[in-house]
Amino acid sequence: MRAPQPRTKSGAAPTSEELHKRRGDAVARGVGSVIPSYVDHASGGTITDVDGREWIDFAAGIAVTSVGNSAPRVVEAVRAQVERFTHTCFMVAPYESYVAVCEQLNALTPGGFAKRSALFNSGAEAVENAVKVARHATGRPAVVVFDHAYHGRTNLTMALTAKNMPYKHRFGPFAGEIYRVPMSYPLRDGGLSGAEAAARAVELIEKQVGADNVAALLIEPIQGEGGFVVPAPGFLPALRAWATAAGVVFVADEIQTGFCRTGDWFACHHEGVEPDLVTLAKGIAGGLPLAAVTGRAELMDAVHVGGLGGTYGGNPIACAAALATIETMHELDLAGAARRIESLLVPRLRAIAERDPRVAEVRGRGAMLAVELVLPGTLTPDPVATAAISAACHAAGLLTLTCGTYGNVLRFLPPLVISDGQLGRGADLLDAAFG
Ligand SMILES: *Cc1c(COP(=O)(O)O)cnc(C)c1O
């Protein structure tokens, strides 16, 4: 059922062009949008704008609507919850769904040990709280992060994020005690093995920070905004082993990689890595704002009562949506769906790479896939071609995103419920956009 369109004075529904004009006079310029079209409705694999134009969705609202937009179970759960109560604040008057979401997260995240969870509103807030927990539990100040990392836009998470433009430029000064070390980036680090790349990072930590000063090592198991960088095999397990030996809290930021996106419940599952803490958001609640920190009970419970929380954290409507989302992921085997997307899309990407020398690499896992573009015959990033191909996709009706420190990565994050037909059509449009 489509909601009725608000009418203008003349009685006609506003067009994207009209809305864009209004936006210019109302919305802060600093908030950007990928396409200038305004959404009317969206489903499993498409978005339809107010002008009636349909887009194949290879973005999923940045890896959020993995179960699709307005997924039936989510809609039903939200509707039922919104009629019972909308907000009491879990810190004031608690409710079951918050507890149930925590139970689910404790069971689904890697590691068979006792866990606790706490719920928040955004990914950045989850990362902030993971750092709070790690610092509190260890009594140490330093946080180690990686080149190309993205962890959010709040003050602490800007400091944790690597890229200046657009995330940090002129927004400092930033939070202190953040130390950055090199990532394993197989295309760009001369073919270091995972163990060698980990040793390089560890040496810098030990020499420049001192393991005893490090509260947390924070890492995306596959980097998101930084370019869908998949570390060499062995990199994550080696860092995990070092953190254990050094008494450092290993925090996996699975905000983008989590909830079936990479073909398993969490990206850490692929290498058997068990983080001490995991940060979660994006795909967790079918589009409703929810985030979480899940991790070892002794770390999470180290914090005094009242030390964690927030007015809206674990809002009952978002919790109802999360429970419905998780149920949908089980029922439709969306981890399997992500692997199927990989098996269908990767050959199409490889075919493009074979004929187009600008494609240096096809990479990713599950339904988190990307191509990195360079000047042919070099490793020099080509953000101009990346932007041009992306624009051609948008003009043709395929919603794609770019990423990467150098702005030269095209990434593909379809909803996991996208149909084979929609996926194939999207791949055709992408293929044509490369020329
Ligand atoms: C999106 C993202 C964040 C920040 O999440 P917000 O909900 O935008 O605050 C943090 N870490 C990773 C890996 C992300 O992809």
The ligand as an SDF file (V2000), in Angstrom:
LIG
                    3D

 15 15  0  0  0  0  0  0  0  0999 V2000
   28.5750    3.0630    8.7170 C   0  0  0  0  0  0  0  0  0  0  0  0
   29.6810    2.6280    9.5740 C   0  0  0  0  0  0  0  0  0  0  0  0
   29.8970    3.1950   10.8400 C   0  0  0  0  0  0  0  0  0  0  0  0
   29.0770    4.3410   11.3640 C   0  0  0  0  0  0  0  0  0  0  0  0
   27.7230    4.0190   11.4780 O   0  0  0  0  0  0  0  0  0  0  0  0
   26.6220    5.2070   11.5920 P   0  0  0  0  0  0  0  0  0  0  0  0
   25.3560    4.4800   11.8630 O   0  0  0  0  0  0  0  0  0  0  0  0
   26.6470    5.9100   10.2760 O   0  0  0  0  0  0  0  0  0  0  0  0
   27.0640    6.0700   12.6970 O   0  0  0  0  0  0  0  0  0  0  0  0
   30.9290    2.6990   11.6150 C   0  0  0  0  0  0  0  0  0  0  0  0
   31.6920    1.6890   11.1840 N   0  0  0  0  0  0  0  0  0  0  0  0
   31.5160    1.1110    9.9720 C   0  0  0  0  0  0  0  0  0  0  0  0
   32.3850   -0.0180    9.5560 C   0  0  0  0  0  0  0  0  0  0  0  0
   30.5180    1.5740    9.1230 C   0  0  0  0  0  0  0  0  0  0  0  0
   30.3570    1.0260    7.9170 O   0  0  0  0  0  0  0  0  0  0  0  0
  1  2  1  0
  2  3  1  0
  2 14  2  0
  3  4  1  0
  3 10  2  0
  4  5  1  0
  5  6  1  0
  6  7  2  0
  6  8  1  0
  6  9  1  0
 10 11  1  0
 11 12  2  0
 12 13  1  0
 12 14  1  0
 14 15  1  0
M  END
$$$$
